[in-house]
């Protein structure tokens, strides 16, 4: 709603006004991209940032939107976008930020392997606190749509940026190019496989690789190892009741040391539980509901 006594501006105009300072503030909050290649159109194949089958309007309106070329994802056909799950449109490393009461509000930047990046702003919630990071695959959940920062109506502010940091003014998602001044309905095929959007490697982080796993009713528990530093990591992924909090756990116990456990009511996974255990045997496992697994001491050295 407009302020008392103010004009009843259209939603797109309101969004323009409150996004004007987004690009400048965001640039100050993050270090420059690692790669500084020449400007080019993004080569990655980007999915929609929403759940499989969801259709929303991608509005690349012009003039007046800042930065020019950013998309405002908005309601389509009466489907309310507020609170919708937001997913990474391509794989990379996600960095979580909170710009406070102005500009982007809660927002995420995903830096992709080719030096390009995507940004997701005005989020209601994020899967990690500001200052955190997470390795993500295409479709990994990073937050939910909201109206934080410089926004008066729920929508998702979305940018595709080249390796130089320039905004691609004709971004493409789901094979649909949305050029300046265009508004198109886009249906998501992101995470249409129906499985858990997370992988053990994403949860444990860079350097870890799966060396063992055990099936559970409603999930699977994994043991990962980082040969570079001798670190072990355990994560339990759900395969049922995804997105609905339910009991799940993961634990890791180096031989001769105490056990570390992560347990709670989680939507997708428990963990990561990390312990240094170079040259040691480990006991590991986890549970989903009443189904559990506990290994013997193994994987020694």
Secondary structure as GFF3:
##gff-version 3
##sequence-region A 1 301
A	DSSP	alpha_helix	11	19	.	.	.	ID=ss1
A	DSSP	alpha_helix	22	29	.	.	.	ID=ss2
A	DSSP	beta_strand	55	60	.	.	.	ID=ss3
A	DSSP	beta_strand	71	74	.	.	.	ID=ss4
A	DSSP	beta_strand	85	87	.	.	.	ID=ss5
A	DSSP	beta_strand	92	98	.	.	.	ID=ss6
A	DSSP	beta_strand	106	111	.	.	.	ID=ss7
A	DSSP	beta_strand	117	126	.	.	.	ID=ss8
A	DSSP	beta_strand	133	136	.	.	.	ID=ss9
A	DSSP	beta_strand	141	145	.	.	.	ID=ss10
A	DSSP	beta_strand	156	161	.	.	.	ID=ss11
A	DSSP	beta_strand	171	173	.	.	.	ID=ss12
A	DSSP	beta_strand	176	178	.	.	.	ID=ss13
A	DSSP	beta_strand	182	187	.	.	.	ID=ss14
A	DSSP	alpha_helix	200	204	.	.	.	ID=ss15
A	DSSP	beta_strand	209	216	.	.	.	ID=ss16
A	DSSP	beta_strand	219	226	.	.	.	ID=ss17
A	DSSP	beta_strand	231	238	.	.	.	ID=ss18
A	DSSP	beta_strand	246	254	.	.	.	ID=ss19
A	DSSP	beta_strand	260	266	.	.	.	ID=ss20
A	DSSP	beta_strand	269	276	.	.	.	ID=ss21
A	DSSP	beta_strand	282	288	.	.	.	ID=ss22
A	DSSP	beta_strand	291	294	.	.	.	ID=ss23
###
